[in-house]
């Protein structure tokens, strides 16, 4: 029961509040003529009154100021309707000059609810009155705290004339290390005006904090001054222009880097190169090696000052490699062209010896035509020491020497004449020498020689020397 009574009480209270609020008049003032000229004492406002009640209501208009009168003073508005009237605000005292705020009260006679408003009226002074004022201007400045040199900057200046002076020569002066600008304007009596001024900042302006001083100058005198700090932000825009020029066995890469900013930047450049390419690559600056995801790169870190341009030149030159390959190929070709087509090998074997020395030696000459052409008029010459003598042999299939000559006081010569050697044919020439005395120590057998005819003329080839060691039976030595 208590809860029910409480709910009814709250409902009644809400209804009373709604009833009271509904009685409040809705009043709207619109200036028709808010300036009082010389010789006139009346300003006019259009008033719209809305009566939200169901019954008609009377509204009283009055002012508490002794300097003004209101007409009309009573207005009747039917219920649930809106009425519009023109209200006159009359000046009683001509000593008032300039902007004035007239207090006006609208009161409902049914409910005693009221609405208060302060209406603006400007009393225009005579010329003599305006000359007595000195410039009094209030300034407000709106500007970003950070400036990007790449974007246009602006400042918004709001000026309010606080007296009746008509300012026809007003200059707005903006001074800073960033820019300097002056704008000419005017400002009427008690006028408020906003000027937006565009400012140009050098794109290369060094980043930092700068002071901006804004002055309002009237008749060459500063009447208002205001300073503001702004920060020029730093930025760097690095562009890379890459070109590649190819030649026969090399190519050159040029990377032109430019910092189009107002702050120092470091740009990392990299070119993909494998191990072989790096061997034949040179650059105008020292590089470091980098490996990413299994790929090898040459990298450079290039510091750039504002507006600085740097050119990196990377050249990969395979000329040395090509020349080396050509020389190897040429060497191989020349080897096969100029190599001797006939090979001659000399072997020797001790076939009889005593503890005191060597007594009998078997010498074999291995002759081979390694070319695919026939070799004609082959002459093989060998020599042996005269301390040994040639042993006559009748071995079937063995070619006997055609001549035995004395070469000098120390050596004797053996000579074999072969009419031709077929392509890839091999011949084996052998002979045996014997000494009546024991040959003590090592025995040196000089190389044999083969002479033959080719298309290019007569050519000669020599065999190896042979060194026989005492007690080295069944051993063949080559040099």
C-alpha positions as a Markdown table, in Angstrom:
| # | Residue | x | y | z |
|---|---|---|---|---|
| 1 | Unk | 0.0 | 0.0 | 0.0 |
| 2 | Unk | 2.9 | 2.4 | 0.9 |
| 3 | Unk | 4.5 | 1.7 | -2.5 |
| 4 | Unk | 1.2 | 2.4 | -4.3 |
| 5 | Unk | 0.8 | 5.8 | -2.5 |
| 6 | Unk | 4.4 | 6.7 | -3.3 |
| 7 | Unk | 3.9 | 6.0 | -7.0 |
| 8 | Unk | 0.7 | 8.2 | -7.1 |
| 9 | Unk | 2.6 | 11.0 | -5.4 |
| 10 | Unk | 5.4 | 10.8 | -7.9 |
| 11 | Unk | 3.0 | 10.8 | -10.8 |
| 12 | Unk | 1.1 | 13.9 | -9.5 |
| 13 | Unk | 4.5 | 15.7 | -9.0 |
| 14 | Unk | 5.5 | 14.9 | -12.6 |
| 15 | Unk | 2.1 | 16.2 | -13.9 |
| 16 | Unk | 2.6 | 19.4 | -12.0 |
| 17 | Unk | 6.1 | 19.8 | -13.5 |
| 18 | Unk | 4.8 | 19.2 | -17.0 |
| 19 | Unk | 2.0 | 21.7 | -16.4 |
| 20 | Unk | 4.4 | 24.4 | -15.2 |
| 21 | Unk | 6.8 | 23.8 | -18.1 |
| 22 | Unk | 4.1 | 23.9 | -20.6 |
| 23 | Unk | 3.2 | 27.4 | -19.5 |
| 24 | Unk | 6.7 | 28.8 | -20.4 |
| 25 | Unk | 6.4 | 31.0 | -23.5 |
| 26 | Unk | 8.6 | 30.4 | -26.5 |
| 27 | Unk | 10.1 | 33.8 | -27.6 |
| 28 | Unk | 12.3 | 34.4 | -30.6 |
| 29 | Unk | 13.8 | 37.9 | -31.4 |
| 30 | Unk | 15.0 | 38.8 | -34.9 |
| 31 | Unk | 16.6 | 42.2 | -35.6 |
| 32 | Unk | 14.9 | 44.3 | -38.2 |
| 33 | Unk | 16.9 | 47.5 | -37.6 |
| 34 | Unk | 19.4 | 47.3 | -34.7 |
| 35 | Unk | 21.3 | 50.6 | -35.6 |
| 36 | Unk | 20.2 | 54.0 | -34.3 |
| 37 | Unk | 21.4 | 56.8 | -36.6 |
| 38 | Unk | 21.9 | 60.4 | -35.7 |
| 39 | Unk | 18.5 | 62.1 | -35.5 |
| 40 | Unk | 16.7 | 58.8 | -34.8 |
| 41 | Unk | 15.9 | 57.1 | -31.5 |
| 42 | Unk | 14.3 | 53.8 | -32.5 |
| 43 | Unk | 15.5 | 50.3 | -33.2 |
| 44 | Unk | 13.1 | 47.5 | -34.3 |
| 45 | Unk | 13.0 | 43.8 | -33.5 |
| 46 | Unk | 10.5 | 41.2 | -34.8 |
| 47 | Unk | 9.2 | 39.0 | -32.0 |
| 48 | Unk | 7.7 | 35.6 | -32.4 |
| 49 | Unk | 5.6 | 34.3 | -29.4 |
| 50 | Unk | 4.3 | 30.8 | -29.0 |
| 51 | Unk | 1.6 | 30.0 | -26.5 |
| 52 | Unk | 1.6 | 26.3 | -25.8 |
| 53 | Unk | -1.4 | 26.5 | -23.4 |
| 54 | Unk | -4.9 | 25.7 | -24.5 |
| 55 | Unk | -6.2 | 29.0 | -23.3 |
| 56 | Unk | -5.2 | 32.5 | -24.4 |
| 57 | Unk | -2.4 | 34.3 | -22.5 |
| 58 | Unk | -1.3 | 37.9 | -22.2 |
| 59 | Unk | 2.5 | 38.6 | -22.3 |
| 60 | Unk | 4.0 | 41.8 | -20.9 |
| 61 | Unk | 7.1 | 43.4 | -22.4 |
| 62 | Unk | 9.3 | 45.7 | -20.3 |
| 63 | Unk | 12.9 | 46.7 | -19.6 |
| 64 | Unk | 14.6 | 47.5 | -16.3 |
| 65 | Unk | 16.9 | 50.1 | -18.0 |
| 66 | Unk | 16.0 | 53.7 | -17.6 |
| 67 | Unk | 17.6 | 54.6 | -20.9 |
| 68 | Unk | 15.1 | 52.6 | -23.0 |
| 69 | Unk | 11.4 | 52.2 | -23.6 |
| 70 | Unk | 9.5 | 49.2 | -25.1 |
| 71 | Unk | 6.5 | 49.3 | -27.4 |
| 72 | Unk | 4.1 | 47.5 | -27.2 |
| 73 | Unk | 4.0 | 46.5 | -23.6 |
| 74 | Unk | 1.1 | 43.9 | -23.6 |
| 75 | Unk | 0.5 | 41.3 | -26.3 |
| 76 | Unk | -2.3 | 38.7 | -26.3 |
| 77 | Unk | -1.6 | 35.3 | -27.9 |
| 78 | Unk | -4.5 | 32.8 | -28.4 |
| 79 | Unk | -4.1 | 29.3 | -27.0 |
| 80 | Unk | -1.9 | 26.8 | -28.8 |
| 81 | Unk | -0.8 | 29.3 | -31.4 |
| 82 | Unk | 2.1 | 31.7 | -32.4 |
| 83 | Unk | 1.9 | 35.4 | -32.9 |
| 84 | Unk | 4.4 | 37.7 | -34.5 |
| 85 | Unk | 4.8 | 41.4 | -33.8 |
| 86 | Unk | 7.3 | 44.2 | -34.4 |
| 87 | Unk | 8.7 | 45.6 | -31.2 |
| 88 | Unk | 10.3 | 49.1 | -31.0 |
| 89 | Unk | 13.2 | 49.8 | -28.7 |
| 90 | Unk | 13.3 | 53.6 | -28.1 |
| 91 | Unk | 16.3 | 55.5 | -26.8 |
| 92 | Unk | 15.7 | 58.0 | -24.0 |
| 93 | Unk | 19.2 | 59.4 | -23.5 |
| 94 | Unk | 21.2 | 60.6 | -26.4 |
| 95 | Unk | 24.4 | 60.6 | -24.4 |
| 96 | Unk | 24.8 | 56.8 | -25.1 |
| 97 | Unk | 27.1 | 56.1 | -28.0 |
| 98 | Unk | 28.2 | 52.8 | -29.6 |
| 99 | Unk | 27.1 | 49.2 | -29.0 |
| 100 | Unk | 24.6 | 48.7 | -26.3 |
| 101 | Unk | 22.8 | 45.7 | -24.8 |
| 102 | Unk | 19.2 | 46.4 | -23.9 |
| 103 | Unk | 17.7 | 44.1 | -21.2 |
| 104 | Unk | 14.2 | 42.9 | -22.3 |
| 105 | Unk | 11.8 | 40.8 | -20.2 |
| 106 | Unk | 8.7 | 38.9 | -21.6 |
| 107 | Unk | 6.4 | 37.8 | -18.7 |
| 108 | Unk | 3.3 | 35.6 | -18.9 |
| 109 | Unk | 0.5 | 37.2 | -16.9 |
| 110 | Unk | -1.3 | 33.9 | -16.4 |
| 111 | Unk | 1.6 | 32.0 | -14.9 |
| 112 | Unk | 4.1 | 34.7 | -14.0 |
| 113 | Unk | 6.8 | 32.7 | -16.1 |
| 114 | Unk | 9.2 | 35.0 | -17.8 |
| 115 | Unk | 11.9 | 35.0 | -20.5 |
| 116 | Unk | 14.8 | 37.5 | -20.4 |
| 117 | Unk | 16.9 | 38.6 | -23.3 |
| 118 | Unk | 19.6 | 41.2 | -24.0 |
| 119 | Unk | 19.1 | 42.8 | -27.4 |
| 120 | Unk | 22.1 | 44.4 | -29.3 |
| 121 | Unk | 21.5 | 48.0 | -30.4 |
| 122 | Unk | 24.3 | 50.1 | -32.0 |
| 123 | Unk | 24.1 | 53.9 | -31.5 |
| 124 | Unk | 26.1 | 55.4 | -34.3 |
| 125 | Unk | 28.0 | 58.4 | -33.1 |
| 126 | Unk | 28.7 | 61.7 | -35.0 |
| 127 | Unk | 32.1 | 62.2 | -36.8 |
| 128 | Unk | 33.4 | 64.4 | -34.0 |
| 129 | Unk | 32.7 | 61.6 | -31.5 |
| 130 | Unk | 34.5 | 58.9 | -33.5 |
| 131 | Unk | 37.7 | 60.9 | -33.7 |
| 132 | Unk | 38.2 | 60.8 | -29.9 |
| 133 | Unk | 38.7 | 57.0 | -29.9 |
| 134 | Unk | 42.1 | 55.3 | -30.0 |
| 135 | Unk | 42.6 | 51.9 | -31.7 |
| 136 | Unk | 41.7 | 49.1 | -29.4 |
| 137 | Unk | 41.8 | 45.7 | -31.3 |
| 138 | Unk | 41.7 | 42.2 | -29.8 |
| 139 | Unk | 43.4 | 39.5 | -31.8 |
| 140 | Unk | 43.2 | 35.7 | -31.7 |
| 141 | Unk | 45.5 | 33.5 | -33.8 |
| 142 | Unk | 44.7 | 29.9 | -34.9 |
| 143 | Unk | 47.6 | 28.0 | -36.5 |
| 144 | Unk | 49.0 | 24.5 | -36.5 |
| 145 | Unk | 51.7 | 23.7 | -34.0 |
| 146 | Unk | 53.5 | 21.6 | -36.6 |
| 147 | Unk | 54.3 | 22.6 | -40.2 |
| 148 | Unk | 55.2 | 20.3 | -43.0 |
| 149 | Unk | 57.4 | 22.2 | -45.5 |
| 150 | Unk | 55.9 | 20.2 | -48.4 |
| 151 | Unk | 52.4 | 21.5 | -47.7 |
| 152 | Unk | 51.0 | 25.1 | -47.8 |
| 153 | Unk | 50.7 | 26.7 | -44.4 |
| 154 | Unk | 48.1 | 29.2 | -43.2 |
| 155 | Unk | 47.2 | 31.3 | -40.2 |
| 156 | Unk | 43.7 | 32.4 | -39.2 |
| 157 | Unk | 43.6 | 35.7 | -37.5 |
| 158 | Unk | 40.4 | 36.9 | -35.8 |
| 159 | Unk | 40.3 | 40.7 | -35.0 |
| 160 | Unk | 37.7 | 42.5 | -32.9 |
| 161 | Unk | 37.4 | 46.3 | -32.7 |
| 162 | Unk | 36.5 | 47.1 | -29.2 |
| 163 | Unk | 35.4 | 50.7 | -29.7 |
| 164 | Unk | 33.7 | 52.9 | -32.3 |
| 165 | Unk | 36.8 | 53.9 | -34.2 |
| 166 | Unk | 36.5 | 53.1 | -37.9 |
| 167 | Unk | 39.9 | 51.7 | -38.8 |
| 168 | Unk | 40.5 | 52.1 | -42.5 |
| 169 | Unk | 44.3 | 51.5 | -42.4 |
| 170 | Unk | 45.0 | 48.2 | -40.7 |
| 171 | Unk | 48.0 | 46.1 | -41.5 |
| 172 | Unk | 48.6 | 42.5 | -40.4 |
| 173 | Unk | 52.3 | 41.9 | -40.2 |
| 174 | Unk | 53.7 | 38.3 | -39.9 |
| 175 | Unk | 57.4 | 38.0 | -39.2 |
| 176 | Unk | 59.5 | 34.8 | -38.8 |
| 177 | Unk | 62.6 | 33.1 | -39.9 |
| 178 | Unk | 60.3 | 30.9 | -42.0 |
| 179 | Unk | 58.4 | 33.6 | -43.9 |
| 180 | Unk | 57.5 | 37.3 | -43.9 |
| 181 | Unk | 54.2 | 38.7 | -45.1 |
| 182 | Unk | 52.0 | 41.8 | -44.7 |
| 183 | Unk | 48.3 | 42.1 | -45.5 |
| 184 | Unk | 46.3 | 45.3 | -45.7 |
| 185 | Unk | 42.7 | 45.3 | -44.4 |
| 186 | Unk | 40.0 | 47.4 | -42.6 |
| 187 | Unk | 38.0 | 47.1 | -39.4 |
| 188 | Unk | 34.8 | 48.9 | -38.8 |
| 189 | Unk | 33.4 | 50.1 | -35.4 |
| 190 | Unk | 33.0 | 47.2 | -33.0 |
| 191 | Unk | 33.4 | 44.9 | -36.0 |
| 192 | Unk | 34.8 | 41.4 | -35.7 |
| 193 | Unk | 36.6 | 40.0 | -38.7 |
| 194 | Unk | 38.6 | 36.8 | -39.5 |
| 195 | Unk | 41.3 | 36.8 | -42.1 |
| 196 | Unk | 42.9 | 33.5 | -43.3 |
| 197 | Unk | 46.4 | 34.2 | -44.7 |
| 198 | Unk | 48.4 | 31.7 | -46.7 |
| 199 | Unk | 52.1 | 31.3 | -46.0 |
| 200 | Unk | 54.8 | 29.7 | -48.0 |
| 201 | Unk | 57.4 | 27.6 | -46.3 |
| 202 | Unk | 60.6 | 26.6 | -48.1 |
| 203 | Unk | 60.5 | 22.9 | -48.8 |
| 204 | Unk | 64.2 | 22.7 | -47.7 |
| 205 | Unk | 63.6 | 24.5 | -44.5 |
| 206 | Unk | 65.7 | 22.9 | -41.7 |
| 207 | Unk | 63.6 | 21.2 | -39.1 |
| 208 | Unk | 63.3 | 22.8 | -35.7 |
| 209 | Unk | 61.2 | 25.2 | -33.5 |
| 210 | Unk | 60.6 | 28.7 | -34.8 |
| 211 | Unk | 59.0 | 31.9 | -33.4 |
| 212 | Unk | 56.3 | 33.7 | -35.3 |
| 213 | Unk | 55.4 | 37.3 | -34.4 |
| 214 | Unk | 52.0 | 38.6 | -35.6 |
| 215 | Unk | 51.4 | 42.4 | -35.3 |
| 216 | Unk | 48.4 | 44.6 | -36.0 |
| 217 | Unk | 49.5 | 48.0 | -37.2 |
| 218 | Unk | 47.3 | 51.1 | -37.4 |
| 219 | Unk | 48.8 | 54.3 | -38.8 |
| 220 | Unk | 52.3 | 52.8 | -38.6 |
| 221 | Unk | 51.9 | 52.0 | -34.9 |
| 222 | Unk | 51.6 | 48.5 | -33.4 |
| 223 | Unk | 48.4 | 48.2 | -31.5 |
| 224 | Unk | 48.4 | 44.4 | -30.8 |
| 225 | Unk | 51.2 | 41.9 | -30.9 |
| 226 | Unk | 51.2 | 38.1 | -30.4 |
| 227 | Unk | 53.9 | 35.5 | -30.7 |
| 228 | Unk | 53.6 | 31.8 | -31.4 |
| 229 | Unk | 56.0 | 28.8 | -31.6 |
| 230 | Unk | 55.7 | 26.3 | -34.4 |
| 231 | Unk | 57.8 | 23.3 | -35.3 |
| 232 | Unk | 58.9 | 22.4 | -38.8 |
| 233 | Unk | 58.9 | 18.7 | -39.0 |
| 234 | Unk | 61.7 | 16.7 | -40.5 |
| 235 | Unk | 61.2 | 14.5 | -43.5 |
| 236 | Unk | 63.3 | 12.7 | -46.1 |
| 237 | Unk | 62.3 | 11.4 | -49.5 |
| 238 | Unk | 65.0 | 9.2 | -51.0 |
| 239 | Unk | 64.6 | 8.3 | -54.7 |
| 240 | Unk | 66.7 | 5.8 | -56.6 |
| 241 | Unk | 67.2 | 5.9 | -60.3 |
| 242 | Unk | 68.9 | 2.8 | -61.7 |
| 243 | Unk | 70.4 | 2.3 | -65.2 |
| 244 | Unk | 72.2 | -0.7 | -66.7 |
| 245 | Unk | 74.6 | -0.5 | -69.7 |
| 246 | Unk | 75.8 | -3.7 | -71.4 |
| 247 | Unk | 78.9 | -4.1 | -73.5 |
| 248 | Unk | 80.5 | -7.2 | -75.1 |
| 249 | Unk | 81.9 | -8.9 | -72.0 |
| 250 | Unk | 80.7 | -6.6 | -69.2 |
| 251 | Unk | 77.9 | -4.5 | -67.9 |
| 252 | Unk | 77.7 | -1.5 | -65.7 |
| 253 | Unk | 74.9 | -0.6 | -63.2 |
| 254 | Unk | 74.5 | 3.0 | -62.1 |
| 255 | Unk | 72.3 | 3.8 | -59.1 |
| 256 | Unk | 71.7 | 7.5 | -58.6 |
| 257 | Unk | 70.3 | 8.3 | -55.1 |
| 258 | Unk | 68.8 | 11.6 | -54.2 |
| 259 | Unk | 67.5 | 12.9 | -50.9 |
| 260 | Unk | 64.6 | 15.2 | -51.6 |
| 261 | Unk | 64.1 | 16.1 | -48.0 |
| 262 | Unk | 65.2 | 18.6 | -45.3 |
| 263 | Unk | 66.8 | 16.0 | -43.1 |
| 264 | Unk | 69.8 | 13.7 | -43.4 |
| 265 | Unk | 68.9 | 10.1 | -44.4 |
| 266 | Unk | 70.7 | 6.8 | -44.9 |
| 267 | Unk | 69.7 | 4.7 | -47.8 |
| 268 | Unk | 70.5 | 1.0 | -48.1 |
| 269 | Unk | 71.2 | -0.2 | -51.6 |
| 270 | Unk | 71.7 | -3.9 | -52.6 |
| 271 | Unk | 72.3 | -5.8 | -55.8 |
| 272 | Unk | 72.0 | -9.6 | -56.1 |
| 273 | Unk | 75.3 | -11.2 | -57.0 |
| 274 | Unk | 76.4 | -14.8 | -56.6 |
| 275 | Unk | 79.9 | -15.9 | -55.6 |
| 276 | Unk | 81.3 | -16.0 | -59.2 |
| 277 | Unk | 79.8 | -12.7 | -60.2 |
| 278 | Unk | 81.4 | -11.0 | -57.1 |
| 279 | Unk | 84.9 | -12.1 | -58.2 |
| 280 | Unk | 84.5 | -10.1 | -61.4 |
| 281 | Unk | 82.6 | -7.1 | -59.9 |
| 282 | Unk | 84.0 | -3.8 | -58.7 |
| 283 | Unk | 82.2 | -0.8 | -57.3 |
| 284 | Unk | 82.9 | 2.8 | -56.6 |
| 285 | Unk | 82.3 | 2.3 | -52.9 |
| 286 | Unk | 83.1 | -0.4 | -50.4 |
| 287 | Unk | 80.3 | -3.0 | -50.0 |
| 288 | Unk | 79.3 | -5.5 | -47.5 |
| 289 | Unk | 78.1 | -9.1 | -48.0 |
| 290 | Unk | 74.5 | -10.0 | -47.2 |
| 291 | Unk | 72.6 | -13.3 | -47.5 |
| 292 | Unk | 68.8 | -13.4 | -47.2 |
| 293 | Unk | 66.7 | -16.4 | -47.9 |
| 294 | Unk | 69.6 | -18.2 | -49.5 |
| 295 | Unk | 70.3 | -15.3 | -51.9 |
| 296 | Unk | 73.6 | -13.4 | -51.9 |
| 297 | Unk | 73.7 | -9.6 | -52.2 |
| 298 | Unk | 76.2 | -6.8 | -52.3 |
| 299 | Unk | 74.9 | -4.0 | -50.0 |
| 300 | Unk | 75.9 | -0.3 | -49.5 |
| 301 | Unk | 74.7 | 2.1 | -46.8 |
| 302 | Unk | 74.7 | 5.6 | -48.3 |
| 303 | Unk | 74.3 | 8.6 | -46.0 |
| 304 | Unk | 72.7 | 11.6 | -47.8 |
| 305 | Unk | 72.4 | 15.2 | -46.6 |
| 306 | Unk | 69.3 | 17.2 | -47.6 |
| 307 | Unk | 69.1 | 17.6 | -51.4 |
| 308 | Unk | 72.3 | 15.6 | -51.8 |
| 309 | Unk | 72.8 | 13.2 | -54.8 |
| 310 | Unk | 75.1 | 10.3 | -54.8 |
| 311 | Unk | 75.9 | 7.9 | -57.7 |
| 312 | Unk | 77.0 | 4.4 | -57.2 |
| 313 | Unk | 78.8 | 2.6 | -60.0 |
| 314 | Unk | 78.9 | -1.2 | -60.0 |
| 315 | Unk | 80.8 | -2.9 | -62.9 |
| 316 | Unk | 80.9 | -6.6 | -63.7 |
| 317 | Unk | 83.6 | -7.3 | -66.2 |
| 318 | Unk | 84.2 | -10.8 | -67.6 |
| 319 | Unk | 87.0 | -9.7 | -70.0 |
| 320 | Unk | 89.8 | -11.3 | -67.9 |
| 321 | Unk | 87.8 | -14.6 | -67.8 |
| 322 | Unk | 87.1 | -14.5 | -71.5 |
| 323 | Unk | 90.8 | -13.7 | -72.3 |
| 324 | Unk | 91.9 | -16.5 | -70.0 |
| 325 | Unk | 89.6 | -19.0 | -71.6 |
| 326 | Unk | 90.7 | -17.9 | -75.1 |
| 327 | Unk | 94.4 | -18.3 | -74.1 |
| 328 | Unk | 93.7 | -21.7 | -72.7 |
| 329 | Unk | 91.8 | -22.8 | -75.9 |
| 330 | Unk | 94.5 | -21.2 | -78.0 |
| 331 | Unk | 97.2 | -23.0 | -76.0 |
| 332 | Unk | 95.4 | -26.3 | -76.4 |
| 333 | Unk | 95.0 | -25.7 | -80.2 |
| 334 | Unk | 98.6 | -24.6 | -80.5 |
| 335 | Unk | 99.7 | -27.6 | -78.6 |
| 336 | Unk | 97.9 | -29.9 | -80.9 |
| 337 | Unk | 99.1 | -28.0 | -83.9 |
| 338 | Unk | 102.8 | -27.7 | -83.0 |
| 339 | Unk | 103.3 | -30.7 | -80.8 |
| 340 | Unk | 105.6 | -33.3 | -82.2 |
| 341 | Unk | 103.7 | -36.1 | -83.9 |
| 342 | Unk | 106.5 | -38.6 | -83.1 |
| 343 | Unk | 107.3 | -39.8 | -79.6 |
| 344 | Unk | 110.6 | -41.4 | -78.7 |
| 345 | Unk | 111.1 | -43.2 | -75.3 |
| 346 | Unk | 114.4 | -44.7 | -74.2 |
| 347 | Unk | 114.7 | -47.5 | -71.7 |
| 348 | Unk | 117.7 | -49.5 | -70.5 |
| 349 | Unk | 118.1 | -52.6 | -68.5 |
| 350 | Unk | 121.2 | -54.1 | -66.8 |
| 351 | Unk | 121.3 | -57.7 | -68.0 |
| 352 | Unk | 124.7 | -58.7 | -66.6 |
| 353 | Unk | 126.7 | -57.4 | -63.6 |
| 354 | Unk | 129.0 | -58.4 | -60.9 |
| 355 | Unk | 129.7 | -57.1 | -57.4 |
| 356 | Unk | 132.4 | -55.0 | -59.0 |
| 357 | Unk | 130.2 | -53.3 | -61.6 |
| 358 | Unk | 128.0 | -53.4 | -64.7 |
| 359 | Unk | 129.1 | -55.6 | -67.6 |
| 360 | Unk | 126.1 | -55.8 | -70.1 |
| 361 | Unk | 123.2 | -53.5 | -70.9 |
| 362 | Unk | 120.0 | -53.9 | -73.0 |
| 363 | Unk | 118.7 | -50.6 | -74.5 |
| 364 | Unk | 115.2 | -50.2 | -76.1 |
| 365 | Unk | 114.0 | -47.3 | -78.2 |
| 366 | Unk | 110.2 | -47.0 | -78.4 |
| 367 | Unk | 109.1 | -45.0 | -81.4 |
| 368 | Unk | 105.4 | -44.0 | -81.9 |
| 369 | Unk | 103.5 | -41.9 | -84.5 |
| 370 | Unk | 100.6 | -40.4 | -82.5 |
| 371 | Unk | 99.2 | -38.4 | -85.4 |
| 372 | Unk | 96.6 | -39.5 | -87.9 |
| 373 | Unk | 99.0 | -38.8 | -90.8 |
| 374 | Unk | 101.8 | -40.8 | -92.3 |
| 375 | Unk | 105.4 | -39.7 | -91.2 |
| 376 | Unk | 108.1 | -40.3 | -93.8 |
| 377 | Unk | 111.9 | -40.4 | -93.8 |
| 378 | Unk | 112.3 | -41.2 | -90.1 |
| 379 | Unk | 115.8 | -41.3 | -88.9 |
| 380 | Unk | 116.6 | -42.5 | -85.3 |
| 381 | Unk | 120.0 | -41.7 | -83.8 |
| 382 | Unk | 121.3 | -43.0 | -80.5 |
| 383 | Unk | 124.7 | -42.9 | -78.9 |
| 384 | Unk | 126.5 | -45.0 | -76.3 |
| 385 | Unk | 129.8 | -44.7 | -74.4 |
| 386 | Unk | 132.9 | -46.1 | -76.2 |
| 387 | Unk | 133.8 | -48.0 | -73.0 |
| 388 | Unk | 131.2 | -50.6 | -74.2 |
| 389 | Unk | 130.9 | -52.4 | -77.5 |
| 390 | Unk | 127.8 | -53.3 | -79.6 |
| 391 | Unk | 126.8 | -56.9 | -79.4 |
| 392 | Unk | 125.8 | -58.4 | -82.7 |
| 393 | Unk | 122.3 | -59.9 | -82.5 |
| 394 | Unk | 120.1 | -61.9 | -84.9 |
| 395 | Unk | 116.7 | -61.5 | -83.4 |
| 396 | Unk | 113.8 | -62.1 | -85.7 |
| 397 | Unk | 111.6 | -59.0 | -86.2 |
| 398 | Unk | 114.2 | -56.7 | -84.8 |
| 399 | Unk | 115.4 | -53.9 | -87.0 |
| 400 | Unk | 119.1 | -53.5 | -87.1 |
| 401 | Unk | 120.8 | -50.2 | -87.2 |
| 402 | Unk | 121.9 | -49.1 | -90.7 |
| 403 | Unk | 124.9 | -47.2 | -89.6 |
| 404 | Unk | 127.4 | -47.3 | -86.7 |
| 405 | Unk | 129.6 | -44.3 | -86.5 |
| 406 | Unk | 132.0 | -42.6 | -84.1 |
| 407 | Unk | 130.4 | -39.5 | -82.7 |
| 408 | Unk | 133.4 | -38.2 | -80.8 |
| 409 | Unk | 136.2 | -39.5 | -78.6 |
| 410 | Unk | 133.7 | -40.6 | -75.9 |
| 411 | Unk | 130.6 | -41.8 | -77.8 |
| 412 | Unk | 129.6 | -44.0 | -80.7 |
| 413 | Unk | 126.5 | -43.5 | -82.8 |
| 414 | Unk | 123.8 | -45.9 | -84.0 |
| 415 | Unk | 121.4 | -44.9 | -86.7 |
| 416 | Unk | 118.2 | -46.5 | -88.0 |
| 417 | Unk | 116.4 | -45.3 | -91.2 |
| 418 | Unk | 112.7 | -45.9 | -91.6 |
| 419 | Unk | 110.9 | -45.2 | -94.8 |
| 420 | Unk | 107.6 | -44.3 | -93.1 |
| 421 | Unk | 105.5 | -44.6 | -90.0 |
| 422 | Unk | 101.9 | -45.2 | -90.6 |
| 423 | Unk | 99.3 | -43.3 | -88.6 |
| 424 | Unk | 99.4 | -44.4 | -84.9 |
| 425 | Unk | 102.1 | -47.0 | -85.7 |
| 426 | Unk | 104.6 | -48.0 | -83.1 |
| 427 | Unk | 108.2 | -49.4 | -83.6 |
| 428 | Unk | 110.6 | -50.9 | -81.1 |
| 429 | Unk | 114.3 | -50.6 | -81.7 |
| 430 | Unk | 116.8 | -52.4 | -79.4 |
| 431 | Unk | 120.4 | -53.1 | -79.1 |
| 432 | Unk | 122.8 | -54.6 | -76.5 |
| 433 | Unk | 126.2 | -53.2 | -75.4 |
| 434 | Unk | 128.8 | -55.1 | -73.4 |
| 435 | Unk | 131.9 | -54.0 | -71.5 |
| 436 | Unk | 135.0 | -56.1 | -71.1 |
| 437 | Unk | 135.7 | -54.3 | -67.9 |
| 438 | Unk | 133.4 | -53.8 | -64.9 |
| 439 | Unk | 131.7 | -50.4 | -65.0 |
| 440 | Unk | 131.7 | -49.1 | -61.4 |
| 441 | Unk | 129.1 | -46.8 | -60.1 |
| 442 | Unk | 126.2 | -45.2 | -62.1 |
| 443 | Unk | 126.1 | -45.1 | -65.8 |
| 444 | Unk | 124.4 | -42.2 | -67.7 |
| 445 | Unk | 122.9 | -42.9 | -71.2 |
| 446 | Unk | 122.2 | -39.7 | -73.2 |
| 447 | Unk | 118.9 | -39.2 | -75.0 |
| 448 | Unk | 118.2 | -40.5 | -78.5 |
| 449 | Unk | 117.0 | -38.4 | -81.3 |
| 450 | Unk | 114.5 | -38.8 | -84.1 |
| 451 | Unk | 114.4 | -36.8 | -87.3 |
| 452 | Unk | 111.5 | -36.9 | -89.7 |
| 453 | Unk | 109.6 | -35.0 | -92.4 |
| 454 | Unk | 106.2 | -33.4 | -92.1 |
| 455 | Unk | 104.1 | -31.1 | -94.2 |
| 456 | Unk | 105.7 | -28.1 | -92.5 |
| 457 | Unk | 109.2 | -29.4 | -93.0 |
| 458 | Unk | 111.8 | -31.4 | -91.1 |
| 459 | Unk | 111.4 | -31.8 | -87.4 |
| 460 | Unk | 113.3 | -33.4 | -84.5 |
| 461 | Unk | 112.2 | -35.0 | -81.3 |
| 462 | Unk | 114.4 | -36.3 | -78.4 |
| 463 | Unk | 113.9 | -39.1 | -76.0 |
| 464 | Unk | 114.6 | -39.1 | -72.3 |
| 465 | Unk | 118.0 | -39.7 | -70.6 |
| 466 | Unk | 118.5 | -42.9 | -68.7 |
| 467 | Unk | 120.5 | -43.3 | -65.5 |
| 468 | Unk | 121.5 | -46.9 | -64.6 |
| 469 | Unk | 122.3 | -47.7 | -61.0 |
| 470 | Unk | 124.8 | -50.5 | -60.1 |
| 471 | Unk | 123.0 | -53.6 | -58.7 |
| 472 | Unk | 119.6 | -52.3 | -60.0 |
| 473 | Unk | 118.8 | -55.4 | -62.1 |
| 474 | Unk | 115.4 | -55.4 | -63.8 |
| 475 | Unk | 114.9 | -51.6 | -63.1 |
| 476 | Unk | 114.4 | -49.0 | -65.8 |
| 477 | Unk | 114.9 | -45.3 | -65.0 |
| 478 | Unk | 113.5 | -42.3 | -66.9 |
| 479 | Unk | 114.4 | -38.7 | -66.7 |
